Amino acid sequence: MHRWLRILLVGTTVVVVWANAARAASVVCIDPGHPSETSSGDALQNGLREVEVNWQVAICLAEDLRQAGMEVVMTKSAAREYVTNRRRAEIANAAGAALMIRLHCDTGAGTGITFYFPDRQGVKEGVKGPSQSVISRSREAAERIRSAVAAQGLALRDNGVKPDTATAVGSKQGALTGSIFAKVPVVTVEMGFLTNLRDARYLASETGQSQVSAALAAGIVRFLGPPTHADGGAGPNRNPARSRVLEDVGARGDGTARQPPGRDAAQGPQQPGNEGASSRAVAVGLVVFLLSFAAMVWAWRRASASSGRRR
């Protein structure tokens, strides 16, 4: 009896681990920057506010990723919702995300899009992080996403991949706060300089926001790989025509920014396409229950039979 119980327990464990790993491999946490403890992101620059641009691109990116079969978690539910940078990382950690992508816009004399990753551990609030494995995966994520974005030919100068220590906050702490507390790969994208008129005009346009979103989605899919499902497809709502958009920004057509059906832009996307995860959780729970129940019935019958023979 004990041998069969061990087999059942091992089998159940394998099923649960497999289901959790399959889900985690396709979960992306999108972090639209600001407001936080560092800035409100509400300063007006060339007619734009960073907090609004970050949010608009995040909405587009969430839709692009869902269309690619990814599950999406957002660190906030409204453009001006205040969330600390530590809390943003904790949301990604709790979701077991395969990647946390942080969306920001830069200020200063520069121009173009830049990708940042933690290249070393930093310290914040007595916490040292991230781990070496997160540093390694974050570097890989930044390089792959940057490569895919560069291939799309956006109307933004490619500034390449840089370490967190190249930022003002990272140079003081060793890494950005969102990176220090991250237990998952993390990439911060400065999508352009709002103080640069050309960048600002591009990021203000529906075409610009849509193209940046599609390029980032293509890079994320390149890093994580297209999620596979039981039906052999690449996602629960996979749209072949939409998939080609992620591979070629030029195929987008009019390039208009998209809003999730039935949602206001200020309110944000529904949180967050987890129907697939819920279905898998129900299925796994049912399997575990049935296996456990079968094991109990089998053990009870064996015990009853043994007791009958002794009598």
PEDAGI-V30524 format. One record per residue. N is the residue number from 1. PSI is psi in whole degrees, 0 to 359 (NA if undefined). OMEGA is omega in whole degrees, -180 to 180 (none if undefined). BURIAL is + if it has 24 or more other C-alpha atoms within 12 Angstrom, else -. Layout:
N:PSI:OMEGA:BURIAL  N:PSI:OMEGA:BURIAL
This chain:
1:316:-178:-  2:324:-180:-  3:317:-179:-  4:324:177:-  5:320:178:-  6:318:179:-  7:316:179:-  8:317:-180:+  9:317:178:+  10:316:179:-  11:317:179:-  12:317:179:+  13:317:179:-  14:316:180:-  15:314:-178:-  16:313:-180:+  17:316:179:-  18:316:-178:-  19:317:180:+  20:320:179:+  21:320:-180:-  22:321:179:+  23:313:-176:+  24:328:-177:+  25:343:-176:+  26:15:179:+  27:125:177:+  28:130:176:+  29:120:178:+  30:127:-179:+  31:95:176:+  32:116:-172:+  33:143:175:+  34:157:-8:+  35:147:179:+  36:190:-179:+  37:343:-178:-  38:327:-177:-  39:154:175:-  40:339:-177:-  41:17:-172:+  42:2:180:+  43:140:-178:-  44:122:-179:-  45:117:-177:+  46:39:177:-  47:4:-177:-  48:151:172:+  49:129:-175:+  50:318:-177:+  51:327:-179:+  52:318:178:+  53:314:179:+  54:317:-177:+  55:316:-179:+  56:316:179:+  57:324:179:+  58:319:179:+  59:314:178:+  60:316:-178:+  61:320:179:+  62:317:180:+  63:317:179:+  64:316:-178:+  65:320:177:+  66:320:178:+  67:333:177:+  68:2:177:+  69:6:180:+  70:156:170:+  71:141:-173:+  72:136:172:+  73:132:178:+  74:145:-180:+  75:351:176:+  76:164:-174:+  77:1:178:+  78:154:-173:+  79:318:-175:+  80:22:175:+  81:128:-179:+  82:124:177:+  83:128:179:+  84:157:180:+  85:327:176:+  86:314:-179:+  87:324:178:+  88:315:178:+  89:321:-179:+  90:326:177:+  91:316:178:+  92:319:180:+  93:313:-178:+  94:329:180:-  95:351:-176:+  96:38:-175:+  97:146:174:+  98:342:180:+  99:142:170:+  100:121:180:+  101:122:-174:+  102:123:-174:+  103:124:-180:+  104:169:171:+  105:146:-174:+  106:168:173:+  107:159:180:+  108:197:-175:-  109:358:-175:-  110:188:177:+  111:154:173:+  112:178:-176:+  113:138:-176:+  114:144:-179:+  115:129:-178:+  116:147:176:+  117:156:177:+  118:119:-180:+  119:355:178:+  120:172:179:+  121:146:175:+  122:178:-180:+  123:131:178:+  124:130:179:+  125:37:178:-  126:3:-180:-  127:134:178:-  128:128:-179:-  129:176:1:+  130:182:180:+  131:165:179:+  132:325:180:-  133:321:177:-  134:320:177:+  135:313:-179:+  136:313:-179:+  137:327:179:+  138:320:177:+  139:313:179:+  140:317:-180:+  141:313:-179:+  142:317:-178:+  143:319:-179:+  144:318:180:+  145:315:179:+  146:317:180:+  147:317:-179:+  148:320:180:+  149:318:-180:+  150:326:-179:+  151:343:-177:+  152:345:177:+  153:47:178:-  154:160:177:+  155:45:178:+  156:140:177:+  157:138:179:+  158:111:179:+  159:1:176:-  160:198:-177:+  161:134:180:+  162:156:178:+  163:157:176:+  164:329:-177:+  165:349:176:+  166:353:178:-  167:162:-179:+  168:314:-180:-  169:315:-179:+  170:328:-180:+  171:335:180:-  172:323:-174:-  173:344:-174:+  174:337:178:+  175:163:175:+  176:152:-178:+  177:316:179:+  178:333:178:+  179:320:-177:+  180:318:-176:+  181:358:-178:+  182:135:173:+  183:11:178:+  184:159:178:+  185:138:-175:+  186:134:177:+  187:130:176:+  188:127:-179:+  189:118:170:+  190:104:-167:+  191:349:180:+  192:173:-179:+  193:114:-180:+  194:343:176:+  195:350:176:+  196:121:-173:+  197:319:-179:-  198:314:177:-  199:316:-177:+  200:316:-180:+  201:321:-180:+  202:315:-178:+  203:341:177:+  204:338:-176:+  205:150:176:+  206:321:179:+  207:313:-179:+  208:312:180:+  209:318:-178:+  210:320:-180:+  211:319:177:+  212:316:179:+  213:311:-178:+  214:322:179:+  215:317:177:+  216:318:179:+  217:318:178:+  218:321:179:+  219:321:179:+  220:317:178:+  221:323:178:+  222:321:-179:+  223:313:-175:+  224:336:-173:+  225:147:180:+  226:130:179:+  227:140:178:+  228:151:-178:-  229:171:-174:-  230:331:-178:-  231:3:178:-  232:356:-180:-  233:182:-177:-  234:10:178:+  235:162:-174:+  236:328:-179:+  237:41:-174:+  238:126:179:+  239:108:-175:-  240:319:-180:-  241:319:180:-  242:326:180:+  243:322:180:+  244:332:177:-  245:321:-180:+  246:334:-179:+  247:338:-176:+  248:105:-179:+  249:329:-179:+  250:341:-180:-  251:0:-174:-  252:337:-179:+  253:242:-176:-  254:349:174:-  255:23:-178:-  256:146:177:-  257:148:-175:+  258:148:173:+  259:137:177:+  260:140:-178:+  261:133:173:-  262:14:-180:-  263:145:176:-  264:144:-176:-  265:323:-179:+  266:337:-178:-  267:329:173:-  268:175:-178:+  269:153:177:+  270:150:-172:+  271:115:-31:+  272:78:172:+  273:42:-176:+  274:20:-178:+  275:320:-180:-  276:318:180:+  277:320:-180:+  278:318:180:-  279:317:180:-  280:322:180:+  281:318:178:-  282:316:-179:-  283:316:180:-  284:317:178:+  285:320:179:-  286:317:179:-  287:315:-180:-  288:316:-179:+  289:314:-178:-  290:318:179:-  291:317:-180:+  292:317:180:+  293:317:179:-  294:320:180:-  295:319:180:+  296:317:179:-  297:315:-179:-  298:316:-180:-  299:321:-180:-  300:318:-180:-  301:320:178:-  302:319:180:-  303:321:179:-  304:317:180:-  305:319:-180:-  306:319:179:-  307:322:-180:-  308:322:-180:-  309:324:-180:-  310:325:178:-  311:NA:none:-
